Amino acid sequence: MTTIAVASGKGGVGKSTISINLSKALLDKSKKVLCIDFDHNNNCTDFFLRKVSVEEIEEKNLYHVLTGRKTLEECIHKTSSIDIIPATPLLACIEIELARDPGALLRFPTLLGKTDYDYIIIDTPPSISFALTAALYASNILLCPVTWSRWTIQGYSLLKEECQKVTQSTGTEINLLAIPSMVSDTELEKLHKVKIWDLTESYISRNNALKNNASSGTDLRKDTIAWKQFNTLAEELL
């Protein structure tokens, strides 16, 4: 099983869009995929569970798993495509509740290890937080979307430090990869000249098909450039 956290130190870089479409691209390659929404903004939840009532999501979500109120299996929502453990805005309060229970960081990866998924994709909040740390404890790979913008390097550096802290604590190396996201050809070329990160060969172009993808809840057509780029990313991560 491979667990991939998708994280960024800043918003607006296509993090949730990557989480959603990487999950679907892996599914398209006959992989069994679980998506976990660690972001209290719950974009992945809205995409995959658009037809599920708020009340049902509030009864079974990641908050209940992390606090031990319900089992992981009870909180998995099965759809016609991806299985997902959803988030609600309540997840923003998790840091306060689990400050007295640091063992939760170690319990969660153990729970995931008992499942039979080929890939687990974790969408994380766009900030350094307990939720991000919990996701890193459970992950083999950290995929960090990077754009050509003023604070990209600083955000990446913060994530790199968090990875190092988790590695020191667990003894398990996290493979940190930066993926150029929402970039033009010129911006892609500039990102390749920055030596601070290991860039994936794959990249995600800035294009109209992705602008409202996460919020609209509609799948990318397989004849679009965007879908082909996510398919290439999935192949690179296999």
PASEBA-1860 file (N, C-alpha, C; in nm, 3 decimals):
! residues 238
1> MTTIAVAS> 0.084/-0.119/0.000/0.000/0.000/0.000/0.087/0.125/0.000 ~ 0.052/0.220/-0.083/0.122/0.347/-0.090/0.028/0.458/-0.046 ~ 0.075/0.541/0.047/-0.006/0.653/0.096/0.060/0.783/0.054 ~ -0.015/0.865/-0.018/0.037/0.990/-0.073/-0.040/1.107/-0.012 ~ 0.031/1.193/0.061/-0.029/1.316/0.110/-0.003/1.427/0.009 ~ -0.106/1.502/-0.024/-0.092/1.616/-0.114/-0.102/1.741/-0.027 ~ 0.007/1.818/-0.021/0.013/1.928/0.075/0.084/2.048/0.016 ~ 0.046/2.165/0.065/0.110/2.289/0.024/0.107/2.386/0.141
9> GKGGVGKS> 0.210/2.467/0.152/0.213/2.568/0.257/0.124/2.686/0.227 ~ 0.065/2.691/0.109/-0.024/2.802/0.073/-0.139/2.750/-0.011 ~ -0.248/2.826/-0.013/-0.365/2.786/-0.090/-0.356/2.833/-0.234 ~ -0.453/2.789/-0.313/-0.461/2.835/-0.451/-0.364/2.774/-0.548 ~ -0.310/2.655/-0.514/-0.211/2.591/-0.601/-0.265/2.462/-0.665 ~ -0.393/2.435/-0.647/-0.451/2.316/-0.708/-0.437/2.190/-0.626 ~ -0.417/2.205/-0.494/-0.394/2.090/-0.407/-0.511/1.991/-0.412 ~ -0.631/2.039/-0.386/-0.747/1.950/-0.385/-0.778/1.895/-0.524
17> TISINLSK> -0.756/1.977/-0.625/-0.777/1.932/-0.763/-0.685/1.815/-0.796 ~ -0.560/1.824/-0.749/-0.465/1.714/-0.769/-0.509/1.590/-0.691 ~ -0.550/1.608/-0.566/-0.595/1.495/-0.485/-0.711/1.421/-0.552 ~ -0.807/1.496/-0.603/-0.925/1.437/-0.667/-0.887/1.362/-0.794 ~ -0.814/1.428/-0.881/-0.790/1.370/-1.014/-0.678/1.266/-1.014 ~ -0.584/1.275/-0.920/-0.486/1.167/-0.905/-0.558/1.041/-0.857 ~ -0.651/1.057/-0.763/-0.730/0.943/-0.716/-0.803/0.876/-0.832 ~ -0.866/0.956/-0.916/-0.943/0.901/-1.028/-0.853/0.840/-1.134
25> ALLDKSKK> -0.734/0.898/-1.155/-0.641/0.842/-1.253/-0.587/0.707/-1.207 ~ -0.561/0.693/-1.077/-0.516/0.565/-1.023/-0.628/0.461/-1.032 ~ -0.750/0.504/-1.003/-0.865/0.415/-1.018/-0.878/0.367/-1.162 ~ -0.852/0.455/-1.257/-0.861/0.422/-1.398/-0.759/0.316/-1.438 ~ -0.656/0.301/-1.355/-0.554/0.198/-1.379/-0.580/0.074/-1.294 ~ -0.705/0.058/-1.256/-0.753/-0.061/-1.184/-0.692/-0.074/-1.045 ~ -0.659/0.038/-0.983/-0.610/0.038/-0.846/-0.726/0.064/-0.750 ~ -0.720/0.000/-0.634/-0.820/0.025/-0.530/-0.776/0.147/-0.450
33> VLCIDFDH> -0.859/0.251/-0.449/-0.817/0.381/-0.397/-0.909/0.429/-0.286 ~ -0.847/0.480/-0.180/-0.919/0.549/-0.073/-0.870/0.693/-0.069 ~ -0.962/0.787/-0.071/-0.928/0.928/-0.056/-0.968/0.971/0.085 ~ -0.877/1.038/0.155/-0.905/1.087/0.290/-0.895/1.238/0.289 ~ -1.001/1.303/0.331/-1.005/1.449/0.332/-0.965/1.500/0.470 ~ -0.842/1.550/0.481/-0.792/1.608/0.606/-0.812/1.760/0.609 ~ -0.869/1.815/0.505/-0.884/1.960/0.493/-1.025/2.000/0.535 ~ -1.036/2.083/0.639/-1.169/2.121/0.687/-1.247/2.205/0.585
41> NNNCTDFF> -1.180/2.252/0.479/-1.252/2.318/0.370/-1.328/2.217/0.284 ~ -1.300/2.091/0.302/-1.367/1.970/0.248/-1.403/1.976/0.099 ~ -1.309/2.018/0.015/-1.333/2.018/-0.130/-1.345/1.877/-0.186 ~ -1.260/1.785/-0.139/-1.268/1.646/-0.186/-1.401/1.583/-0.144 ~ -1.441/1.612/-0.022/-1.569/1.561/0.028/-1.684/1.608/-0.061 ~ -1.685/1.736/-0.093/-1.791/1.790/-0.177/-1.790/1.729/-0.317 ~ -1.671/1.700/-0.369/-1.662/1.644/-0.503/-1.719/1.503/-0.507 ~ -1.673/1.417/-0.416/-1.711/1.276/-0.422/-1.846/1.245/-0.355
49> LRKVSVEE> -1.889/1.330/-0.262/-2.012/1.302/-0.187/-2.115/1.413/-0.208 ~ -2.119/1.466/-0.328/-2.208/1.578/-0.358/-2.355/1.543/-0.334 ~ -2.391/1.417/-0.353/-2.531/1.377/-0.339/-2.563/1.319/-0.201 ~ -2.463/1.318/-0.112/-2.483/1.266/0.024/-2.520/1.382/0.116 ~ -2.615/1.361/0.203/-2.662/1.470/0.290/-2.554/1.512/0.390 ~ -2.561/1.637/0.429/-2.470/1.689/0.531/-2.484/1.609/0.660 ~ -2.607/1.571/0.693/-2.631/1.496/0.817/-2.559/1.362/0.815 ~ -2.561/1.293/0.703/-2.493/1.164/0.693/-2.342/1.180/0.703
57> IEEKNLYH> -2.289/1.285/0.639/-2.145/1.310/0.646/-2.104/1.347/0.789 ~ -2.188/1.423/0.858/-2.157/1.461/0.995/-2.158/1.341/1.089 ~ -2.230/1.236/1.053/-2.235/1.116/1.136/-2.113/1.028/1.117 ~ -2.051/1.033/0.999/-1.939/0.944/0.967/-1.832/1.024/0.893 ~ -1.726/1.065/0.964/-1.621/1.144/0.901/-1.489/1.127/0.974 ~ -1.386/1.191/0.923/-1.250/1.174/0.975/-1.237/1.216/1.121 ~ -1.310/1.318/1.160/-1.305/1.365/1.299/-1.335/1.251/1.395 ~ -1.435/1.170/1.362/-1.474/1.060/1.450/-1.367/0.951/1.455
65> VLTGRKTL> -1.295/0.932/1.344/-1.187/0.832/1.342/-1.072/0.878/1.431 ~ -1.029/1.002/1.412/-0.913/1.053/1.486/-0.938/1.061/1.636 ~ -1.062/1.088/1.674/-1.094/1.098/1.817/-1.138/0.966/1.878 ~ -1.142/0.860/1.795/-1.177/0.728/1.845/-1.324/0.707/1.871 ~ -1.409/0.798/1.823/-1.552/0.784/1.846/-1.613/0.675/1.758 ~ -1.554/0.654/1.639/-1.600/0.550/1.549/-1.480/0.484/1.483 ~ -1.501/0.365/1.430/-1.391/0.296/1.363/-1.368/0.356/1.225 ~ -1.250/0.329/1.171/-1.218/0.377/1.037/-1.316/0.320/0.936
73> EECIHKTS> -1.346/0.191/0.949/-1.437/0.126/0.854/-1.576/0.188/0.857 ~ -1.622/0.228/0.974/-1.754/0.290/0.986/-1.761/0.424/0.912 ~ -1.648/0.490/0.896/-1.647/0.625/0.840/-1.607/0.630/0.693 ~ -1.587/0.514/0.631/-1.559/0.510/0.487/-1.690/0.514/0.410 ~ -1.703/0.612/0.324/-1.820/0.623/0.236/-1.782/0.563/0.100 ~ -1.857/0.466/0.055/-1.828/0.401/-0.072/-1.913/0.465/-0.182 ~ -1.847/0.508/-0.288/-1.918/0.566/-0.401/-1.905/0.470/-0.520 ~ -1.958/0.511/-0.632/-1.948/0.427/-0.752/-1.805/0.423/-0.805
81> SIDIIPAT> -1.720/0.511/-0.753/-1.580/0.513/-0.798/-1.485/0.504/-0.679 ~ -1.463/0.615/-0.613/-1.364/0.623/-0.505/-1.429/0.602/-0.369 ~ -1.362/0.531/-0.280/-1.401/0.530/-0.139/-1.340/0.654/-0.073 ~ -1.412/0.715/0.019/-1.362/0.837/0.081/-1.400/0.845/0.229 ~ -1.305/0.894/0.309/-1.335/0.934/0.446/-1.345/1.086/0.443 ~ -1.465/1.141/0.465/-1.485/1.284/0.444/-1.440/1.369/0.562 ~ -1.435/1.499/0.536/-1.408/1.599/0.638/-1.530/1.688/0.654 ~ -1.540/1.752/0.769/-1.638/1.859/0.791/-1.563/1.976/0.853
89> PLLACIEI> -1.624/2.095/0.859/-1.557/2.209/0.923/-1.514/2.182/1.066 ~ -1.578/2.085/1.133/-1.541/2.051/1.270/-1.396/2.007/1.281 ~ -1.340/1.959/1.172/-1.201/1.912/1.173/-1.104/2.023/1.210 ~ -1.144/2.148/1.192/-1.059/2.261/1.228/-1.033/2.266/1.379 ~ -1.118/2.200/1.458/-1.104/2.201/1.604/-1.027/2.080/1.657 ~ -0.980/1.994/1.567/-0.920/1.867/1.610/-0.794/1.887/1.694 ~ -0.721/1.995/1.666/-0.595/2.020/1.736/-0.618/2.035/1.885 ~ -0.724/2.102/1.922/-0.753/2.126/2.063/-0.785/1.994/2.132
97> ELARDPGA> -0.869/1.913/2.069/-0.913/1.789/2.133/-0.801/1.686/2.145 ~ -0.713/1.681/2.044/-0.609/1.578/2.045/-0.478/1.624/2.108 ~ -0.474/1.747/2.156/-0.353/1.794/2.225/-0.324/1.706/2.347 ~ -0.429/1.648/2.404/-0.413/1.561/2.521/-0.394/1.415/2.481 ~ -0.390/1.388/2.350/-0.382/1.249/2.304/-0.283/1.236/2.188 ~ -0.153/1.257/2.213/-0.054/1.248/2.105/-0.046/1.109/2.043 ~ -0.095/1.008/2.112/-0.093/0.873/2.058/-0.176/0.857/1.933 ~ -0.266/0.953/1.909/-0.350/0.947/1.789/-0.266/0.952/1.662
105> LLRFPTLL> -0.151/1.020/1.669/-0.062/1.028/1.553/-0.011/0.891/1.512 ~ 0.008/0.803/1.609/0.060/0.670/1.580/-0.052/0.570/1.552 ~ -0.168/0.591/1.612/-0.279/0.497/1.591/-0.332/0.503/1.449 ~ -0.339/0.623/1.393/-0.402/0.638/1.261/-0.328/0.560/1.152 ~ -0.194/0.570/1.141/-0.125/0.489/1.040/-0.147/0.339/1.059 ~ -0.157/0.296/1.184/-0.182/0.154/1.212/-0.318/0.112/1.158 ~ -0.417/0.197/1.175/-0.551/0.167/1.123/-0.549/0.157/0.971 ~ -0.479/0.249/0.906/-0.472/0.246/0.760/-0.401/0.120/0.711
113> GKTDYDYI> -0.300/0.077/0.786/-0.224/-0.040/0.747/-0.305/-0.168/0.747 ~ -0.419/-0.168/0.812/-0.505/-0.286/0.817/-0.605/-0.292/0.701 ~ -0.606/-0.188/0.617/-0.697/-0.187/0.502/-0.631/-0.255/0.382 ~ -0.709/-0.278/0.277/-0.655/-0.349/0.160/-0.652/-0.260/0.036 ~ -0.633/-0.130/0.055/-0.625/-0.039/-0.060/-0.486/-0.043/-0.122 ~ -0.482/-0.023/-0.253/-0.353/-0.011/-0.321/-0.292/0.127/-0.298 ~ -0.377/0.229/-0.303/-0.332/0.367/-0.284/-0.428/0.442/-0.193 ~ -0.371/0.521/-0.104/-0.448/0.613/-0.021/-0.399/0.754/-0.053
121> IIDTPPSI> -0.491/0.840/-0.092/-0.459/0.979/-0.124/-0.517/1.068/-0.015 ~ -0.432/1.149/0.048/-0.475/1.235/0.157/-0.466/1.381/0.114 ~ -0.580/1.449/0.117/-0.582/1.593/0.091/-0.568/1.665/0.224 ~ -0.467/1.750/0.237/-0.435/1.812/0.365/-0.474/1.960/0.366 ~ -0.483/2.021/0.486/-0.512/2.164/0.493/-0.393/2.246/0.445 ~ -0.417/2.367/0.392/-0.307/2.449/0.338/-0.234/2.527/0.447 ~ -0.192/2.458/0.552/-0.120/2.523/0.662/-0.051/2.416/0.744 ~ 0.049/2.459/0.823/0.115/2.367/0.915/0.024/2.350/1.036
129> SFALTAAL> -0.021/2.227/1.060/-0.121/2.204/1.163/-0.113/2.060/1.211 ~ -0.192/2.028/1.314/-0.197/1.891/1.363/-0.247/1.798/1.253 ~ -0.346/1.844/1.177/-0.402/1.760/1.071/-0.295/1.725/0.968 ~ -0.212/1.823/0.932/-0.104/1.796/0.837/-0.005/1.697/0.896 ~ 0.033/1.716/1.022/0.127/1.624/1.086/0.072/1.483/1.091 ~ -0.056/1.469/1.125/-0.118/1.337/1.129/-0.115/1.271/0.992 ~ -0.137/1.350/0.887/-0.131/1.296/0.750/0.010/1.251/0.715 ~ 0.110/1.327/0.756/0.249/1.292/0.725/0.290/1.164/0.798
137> YASNILLC> 0.244/1.146/0.920/0.276/1.024/0.994/0.227/0.899/0.920 ~ 0.122/0.916/0.840/0.062/0.802/0.771/0.113/0.784/0.629 ~ 0.202/0.872/0.581/0.234/0.879/0.438/0.373/0.828/0.403 ~ 0.383/0.770/0.283/0.512/0.733/0.224/0.566/0.845/0.135 ~ 0.473/0.916/0.071/0.508/1.020/-0.026/0.435/1.148/0.010 ~ 0.506/1.260/0.004/0.443/1.391/0.015/0.455/1.460/-0.120 ~ 0.342/1.486/-0.182/0.337/1.551/-0.312/0.300/1.697/-0.289 ~ 0.392/1.787/-0.322/0.373/1.929/-0.294/0.356/2.008/-0.423
145> PVTWSRWT> 0.236/2.059/-0.451/0.217/2.142/-0.570/0.293/2.274/-0.556 ~ 0.368/2.311/-0.659/0.441/2.438/-0.656/0.406/2.520/-0.779 ~ 0.392/2.648/-0.758/0.364/2.741/-0.867/0.476/2.844/-0.873 ~ 0.479/2.922/-0.980/0.578/3.029/-0.989/0.518/3.153/-0.924 ~ 0.532/3.162/-0.791/0.477/3.275/-0.717/0.570/3.310/-0.602 ~ 0.542/3.421/-0.539/0.635/3.483/-0.446/0.673/3.394/-0.327 ~ 0.576/3.322/-0.269/0.601/3.251/-0.145/0.610/3.099/-0.162 ~ 0.624/3.054/-0.283/0.627/2.909/-0.308/0.744/2.841/-0.238
153> IQGYSLLK> 0.863/2.898/-0.250/0.982/2.836/-0.191/0.969/2.830/-0.039 ~ 0.917/2.936/0.022/0.901/2.938/0.168/0.803/2.829/0.212 ~ 0.692/2.815/0.140/0.595/2.712/0.175/0.652/2.573/0.161 ~ 0.729/2.551/0.055/0.793/2.421/0.034/0.893/2.392/0.145 ~ 0.969/2.493/0.184/1.070/2.474/0.289/1.006/2.436/0.422 ~ 0.891/2.495/0.453/0.819/2.459/0.576/0.775/2.313/0.573 ~ 0.725/2.268/0.459/0.684/2.128/0.447/0.802/2.034/0.459 ~ 0.915/2.074/0.402/1.035/1.992/0.410/1.078/1.975/0.556
161> EECQKVTQ> 1.070/2.082/0.633/1.104/2.075/0.775/1.009/1.982/0.849 ~ 0.880/1.988/0.817/0.783/1.900/0.882/0.811/1.754/0.849 ~ 0.847/1.726/0.725/0.884/1.589/0.685/1.003/1.539/0.766 ~ 1.101/1.626/0.783/1.221/1.587/0.858/1.188/1.558/1.004 ~ 1.097/1.637/1.062/1.056/1.614/1.201/0.986/1.478/1.215 ~ 0.898/1.447/1.121/0.826/1.320/1.126/0.923/1.203/1.108 ~ 1.018/1.219/1.016/1.118/1.114/0.993/1.201/1.090/1.118 ~ 1.240/1.197/1.187/1.317/1.183/1.311/1.237/1.111/1.418
169> STGTEINL> 1.106/1.134/1.418/1.020/1.073/1.519/0.990/0.926/1.490 ~ 0.970/0.894/1.361/0.925/0.759/1.324/1.037/0.671/1.269 ~ 1.143/0.733/1.220/1.250/0.658/1.156/1.217/0.616/1.014 ~ 1.104/0.663/0.963/1.060/0.629/0.828/1.074/0.749/0.736 ~ 1.145/0.731/0.625/1.167/0.840/0.531/1.041/0.868/0.450 ~ 1.011/0.996/0.433/0.901/1.038/0.346/0.961/1.093/0.217 ~ 0.916/1.041/0.105/0.967/1.087/-0.025/0.895/1.216/-0.063 ~ 0.966/1.328/-0.055/0.907/1.459/-0.083/0.929/1.497/-0.229
177> LAIPSMVS> 0.818/1.514/-0.300/0.823/1.548/-0.442/0.744/1.676/-0.466 ~ 0.800/1.765/-0.546/0.729/1.886/-0.586/0.674/1.867/-0.726 ~ 0.548/1.902/-0.745/0.488/1.892/-0.878/0.448/2.032/-0.926 ~ 0.501/2.076/-1.039/0.458/2.204/-1.096/0.308/2.202/-1.123 ~ 0.238/2.299/-1.070/0.091/2.297/-1.076/0.036/2.432/-1.120 ~ -0.059/2.427/-1.212/-0.123/2.549/-1.264/-0.019/2.644/-1.324 ~ 0.069/2.589/-1.409/0.180/2.667/-1.463/0.172/2.679/-1.615 ~ 0.231/2.786/-1.666/0.251/2.802/-1.810/0.383/2.735/-1.847
185> DTELEKLH> 0.411/2.724/-1.974/0.538/2.665/-2.018/0.656/2.746/-1.968 ~ 0.644/2.878/-1.969/0.752/2.965/-1.922/0.774/2.946/-1.772 ~ 0.666/2.939/-1.695/0.678/2.919/-1.550/0.737/2.783/-1.518 ~ 0.700/2.682/-1.595/0.755/2.548/-1.575/0.906/2.549/-1.593 ~ 0.952/2.619/-1.694/1.096/2.629/-1.720/1.167/2.698/-1.603 ~ 1.105/2.801/-1.547/1.165/2.871/-1.433/1.172/2.782/-1.310 ~ 1.067/2.704/-1.286/1.065/2.614/-1.170/1.175/2.510/-1.179 ~ 1.206/2.464/-1.300/1.311/2.364/-1.317/1.450/2.420/-1.288
193> KVKIWDLT> 1.462/2.551/-1.285/1.591/2.613/-1.257/1.614/2.631/-1.107 ~ 1.509/2.611/-1.026/1.522/2.621/-0.881/1.577/2.489/-0.827 ~ 1.682/2.496/-0.747/1.753/2.374/-0.705/1.709/2.321/-0.570 ~ 1.612/2.385/-0.506/1.575/2.345/-0.370/1.492/2.216/-0.368 ~ 1.427/2.182/-0.477/1.333/2.069/-0.474/1.361/1.963/-0.581 ~ 1.301/1.845/-0.557/1.300/1.739/-0.658/1.165/1.747/-0.728 ~ 1.166/1.790/-0.854/1.043/1.803/-0.930/1.004/1.671/-0.996 ~ 0.875/1.646/-1.000/0.826/1.533/-1.079/0.843/1.565/-1.227
201> ESYISRNN> 0.853/1.461/-1.308/0.853/1.483/-1.453/0.716/1.531/-1.499 ~ 0.614/1.489/-1.428/0.477/1.531/-1.460/0.455/1.675/-1.415 ~ 0.360/1.740/-1.477/0.321/1.875/-1.436/0.175/1.896/-1.476 ~ 0.115/1.996/-1.412/-0.025/2.029/-1.441/-0.029/2.171/-1.496 ~ -0.076/2.184/-1.618/-0.083/2.315/-1.682/-0.200/2.397/-1.628 ~ -0.187/2.527/-1.639/-0.299/2.616/-1.611/-0.394/2.611/-1.730 ~ -0.517/2.565/-1.707/-0.612/2.558/-1.819/-0.755/2.567/-1.770 ~ -0.844/2.600/-1.860/-0.983/2.627/-1.825/-1.055/2.505/-1.768
209> ALKNNASS> -1.016/2.385/-1.811/-1.086/2.264/-1.766/-1.073/2.244/-1.615 ~ -0.965/2.298/-1.556/-0.941/2.277/-1.414/-0.994/2.389/-1.326 ~ -1.034/2.499/-1.385/-1.071/2.616/-1.305/-1.179/2.586/-1.202 ~ -1.283/2.515/-1.245/-1.395/2.487/-1.154/-1.415/2.338/-1.131 ~ -1.311/2.260/-1.158/-1.325/2.114/-1.152/-1.367/2.066/-1.014 ~ -1.294/2.108/-0.909/-1.324/2.061/-0.774/-1.460/2.110/-0.726 ~ -1.491/2.236/-0.753/-1.616/2.294/-0.702/-1.739/2.247/-0.780 ~ -1.722/2.211/-0.906/-1.837/2.172/-0.987/-1.877/2.026/-0.968
217> GTDLRKDT> -1.782/1.943/-0.924/-1.812/1.802/-0.903/-1.823/1.722/-1.031 ~ -1.770/1.774/-1.141/-1.777/1.703/-1.269/-1.641/1.644/-1.304 ~ -1.642/1.525/-1.363/-1.518/1.459/-1.402/-1.457/1.528/-1.523 ~ -1.324/1.523/-1.529/-1.255/1.570/-1.649/-1.281/1.473/-1.764 ~ -1.303/1.525/-1.882/-1.315/1.439/-2.000/-1.178/1.380/-2.031 ~ -1.178/1.255/-2.076/-1.051/1.186/-2.098/-0.978/1.230/-2.223 ~ -1.041/1.317/-2.302/-0.972/1.369/-2.420/-0.909/1.506/-2.393 ~ -0.914/1.552/-2.266/-0.858/1.683/-2.233/-0.710/1.671/-2.197
225> IAWKQFNT> -0.638/1.781/-2.217/-0.497/1.786/-2.177/-0.484/1.763/-2.027 ~ -0.576/1.820/-1.949/-0.569/1.807/-1.804/-0.575/1.660/-1.761 ~ -0.671/1.584/-1.816/-0.681/1.443/-1.778/-0.555/1.366/-1.819 ~ -0.503/1.393/-1.936/-0.382/1.324/-1.982/-0.264/1.354/-1.890 ~ -0.258/1.477/-1.835/-0.150/1.511/-1.743/-0.165/1.438/-1.610 ~ -0.287/1.424/-1.561/-0.307/1.347/-1.438/-0.280/1.199/-1.461 ~ -0.312/1.149/-1.577/-0.282/1.011/-1.612/-0.131/0.987/-1.612 ~ -0.057/1.085/-1.665/0.090/1.076/-1.666/0.145/1.079/-1.524
233> LAEELL> 0.087/1.164/-1.438/0.129/1.170/-1.298/0.105/1.037/-1.229 ~ -0.011/0.977/-1.251/-0.041/0.847/-1.190/0.060/0.741/-1.234 ~ 0.094/0.741/-1.362/0.193/0.645/-1.413/0.329/0.667/-1.347 ~ 0.365/0.792/-1.324/0.495/0.821/-1.261/0.499/0.772/-1.116 ~ 0.385/0.773/-1.050/0.380/0.736/-0.908/0.353/0.588/-0.885 ~ 0.323/0.513/-0.990/0.297/0.370/-0.976/0.423/0.296/-0.933
END
